[in-house]
Amino acid sequence: MNINKEKLISNMTDNLPMLRRCLDLTQEELADKIGVSRSTIISIENRKREMTWNTFLSLMLLFTKNEGTNKLLNVLEIYTDEFHSFIS
């Protein structure tokens, strides 16, 4: 099954600062949780660096496991039915 990874990554990138703030995380705290550098998070949020698929998946794991962000992912078209089928 093919999914539109670029669209999912774009939606995550567009909403990353808001999702991070929903969990009351600094850029450094978010970076530590998913195993990247703070500069990577800054670059992604400022659209100076494209998010990798691995970073996207790490963020999905974090945001789907938190009550404050889980329901938002569907509304923001980040956790789509297509993505759900892909990972199932």
Secondary structure as the mmCIF struct_conf table of DSSP 4:
data_model
#
loop_
_struct_conf.conf_type_id
_struct_conf.id
_struct_conf.beg_label_comp_id
_struct_conf.beg_label_asym_id
_struct_conf.beg_label_seq_id
_struct_conf.end_label_comp_id
_struct_conf.end_label_asym_id
_struct_conf.end_label_seq_id
HELX_RH_AL_P HELX_RH_AL_P1 LYS A 5 CYS A 22
TURN_TY1_P TURN_TY1_P1 LEU A 23 ASP A 24
HELX_RH_AL_P HELX_RH_AL_P2 GLN A 27 ILE A 34
TURN_TY1_P TURN_TY1_P2 GLY A 35 GLY A 35
HELX_RH_AL_P HELX_RH_AL_P3 ARG A 38 GLU A 45
TURN_TY1_P TURN_TY1_P3 ASN A 46 ARG A 47
BEND BEND1 LYS A 48 ARG A 49
HELX_LH_PP_P HELX_LH_PP_P1 GLU A 50 THR A 52
HELX_RH_AL_P HELX_RH_AL_P4 TRP A 53 THR A 64
TURN_TY1_P TURN_TY1_P4 LYS A 65 LYS A 65
HELX_RH_AL_P HELX_RH_AL_P5 GLU A 67 VAL A 75
TURN_TY1_P TURN_TY1_P5 LEU A 76 GLU A 77
BEND BEND2 ILE A 78 TYR A 79
HELX_RH_AL_P HELX_RH_AL_P6 ASP A 81 ILE A 87
#
